[in-house]
């Protein structure tokens, strides 16, 4: 089944499972900084695991579009301190060898993102990305291939945010998420 197309100014918020889900889980939200503005998303309950469209923009009279980057980052990147979104983690999961994951192993790749939005202008959005492994060993993201996979995954998600245009609800967002990267054991 195809996911619904969302109207401009909204994002598809996907939760798994056929039972009622929380669209944006409660708990830590991205840390935002702005001139007195910036709060994370609030939980919203809905039925089904199909997904629903969630607004991330509001119209301010005479000022144009304002984008709630806290809500956007929770949906597009994941909740701070939790799992990364499927869209963010998928490119990492598809390339476990790049992260040094051996057959039969799993590695939790932690990703810390700092989005800066000078003058709260989304056209000037910039992301600083760092990653590290948790658990028994540290992941050296000095390897060019691992760094490129993470940078590309983040950049791909930032372009739709830039395309929303308008003003950001915050000047910066700091978020840390984890992607579980596993590699199947090789056969006999």
C-alpha positions in Angstrom: 0.0 0.0 0.0 1.3 3.4 -0.9 1.7 6.0 1.8 -0.6 9.0 1.5 0.8 12.2 -0.1 0.9 15.0 2.3 0.0 18.6 1.3 2.6 21.4 1.3 3.7 22.4 4.8 3.2 18.9 6.3 5.3 15.7 6.6 4.3 12.1 6.8 4.7 10.9 10.3 5.1 7.1 10.2 4.6 4.7 13.2 4.7 1.0 12.9 2.1 -1.5 14.0 -1.6 -1.9 13.6 -2.5 -0.6 17.1 -2.9 3.1 18.1 0.5 4.7 18.0 2.0 8.0 19.2 2.8 10.2 16.2 5.7 11.9 18.0 6.8 10.0 21.2 7.0 12.0 24.4 10.4 12.3 26.0 13.4 14.3 25.1 12.9 16.6 22.1 15.5 18.4 20.0 17.2 21.2 21.8 16.4 24.4 20.0 17.8 27.9 20.4 16.1 31.0 19.1 15.2 34.5 20.1 12.7 33.4 22.7 11.3 30.8 20.4 11.7 27.1 20.3 10.0 24.1 21.8 9.8 20.5 20.7 6.8 18.7 19.4 3.9 17.6 21.5 2.6 14.0 21.4 -0.3 13.3 19.1 -2.1 10.0 19.1 -3.6 8.4 16.0 -4.8 5.0 14.9 -3.1 2.6 12.6 0.5 2.2 11.4 -0.1 3.7 7.9 1.1 7.2 8.9 -0.6 10.5 8.9 0.3 14.0 7.7 1.5 16.3 10.4 1.8 20.1 10.0 5.2 21.6 10.4 4.4 25.0 9.1 2.1 27.8 10.1 1.3 31.0 8.3 2.0 34.2 10.1 0.0 37.2 8.8 2.2 39.4 6.7 5.4 37.4 7.5 4.9 34.3 5.3 5.6 30.7 6.3 7.1 29.7 9.7 8.5 26.1 10.0 8.6 24.3 13.3 12.0 22.8 13.0 11.5 20.9 16.3 8.5 19.0 14.8 10.3 18.6 11.5 13.5 17.1 13.1 11.4 14.7 15.3 9.7 13.3 12.2 12.5 13.5 9.6 15.5 12.7 11.8 14.2 11.0 15.0 13.6 11.9 18.6 16.6 13.3 20.5 18.2 10.4 22.5 16.2 7.7 20.6 16.3 5.9 17.3 16.9 7.7 14.1 14.1 7.8 11.6 13.8 5.1 9.1 14.7 7.6 6.3 17.9 8.6 8.1 19.0 5.1 9.1 18.2 3.3 5.9 21.4 4.3 4.0 23.5 3.2 6.9 21.7 -0.1 7.3 22.2 -0.8 3.6 26.0 -0.5 3.9 27.1 -2.3 7.1 30.6 -3.1 5.8 31.4 0.6 5.5 30.9 0.9 9.2 33.2 -2.1 9.9 30.3 -4.4 11.0 31.3 -8.0 10.6 28.9 -10.8 9.6 26.6 -11.7 12.5 27.3 -8.4 14.3 25.3 -5.3 15.1 26.7 -1.8 15.8 24.8 1.1 17.2 25.9 4.1 15.2 25.2 7.3 17.1 24.8 10.4 15.1 24.9 13.9 16.5 23.5 16.7 14.3 23.6 20.4 14.8 21.4 22.3 12.5 22.1 26.0 12.3 19.8 28.4 10.7 21.3 31.9 10.6 18.7 34.7 11.0 16.2 31.8 11.1 16.2 31.8 7.3 15.8 28.2 6.0 17.6 29.1 2.8 20.8 29.4 4.9 20.3 26.1 6.7 23.6 24.3 7.5 24.2 20.9 9.3 27.3 19.8 11.2 27.2 16.0 11.5 29.3 13.9 13.8 29.0 10.2 14.4 30.4 7.6 16.7 29.7 4.0 17.7 28.4 3.0 21.0 29.1 -0.3 22.7 32.4 -2.2 22.8 34.2 -0.1 20.2 34.5 3.3 18.8 33.8 4.0 15.2 36.3 6.1 13.4 34.4 8.3 11.1 37.7 9.4 9.6 37.0 6.8 7.0 35.8 8.6 4.0 33.2 6.1 3.0 31.4 6.0 6.4 31.5 9.8 6.6 30.0 10.1 3.1 27.1 7.7 3.9 26.1 9.7 7.0 26.6 13.1 5.3 24.6 12.0 2.3 21.7 10.6 4.4 21.4 13.9 6.3 21.8 16.1 3.2 19.0 14.2 1.5 16.7 14.9 4.3 17.6 18.6 4.6 16.7 19.5 1.0 12.9 19.1 1.6 13.2 21.3 4.7 15.0 24.0 2.7 12.3 23.7 0.0 9.6 24.6 2.5 11.1 28.1 2.5 10.2 30.8 5.0 11.3 31.3 8.5 12.5 28.8 11.0 11.0 28.6 14.5 14.5 28.3 15.9 18.0 29.4 15.1 19.6 26.0 15.9 18.6 22.4 16.6 20.9 19.8 18.4 19.8 16.2 18.2 21.5 12.8 18.8 20.0 9.6 17.4 21.1 6.0 17.0 20.9 3.8 14.0 21.3 0.0 14.5 23.5 -1.3 11.7 23.5 -5.1 11.4 25.1 -7.6 9.1 23.7 -11.0 8.5 25.9 -14.0 9.3 27.3 -15.5 6.2 26.2 -19.0 5.2 28.3 -22.2 5.6 
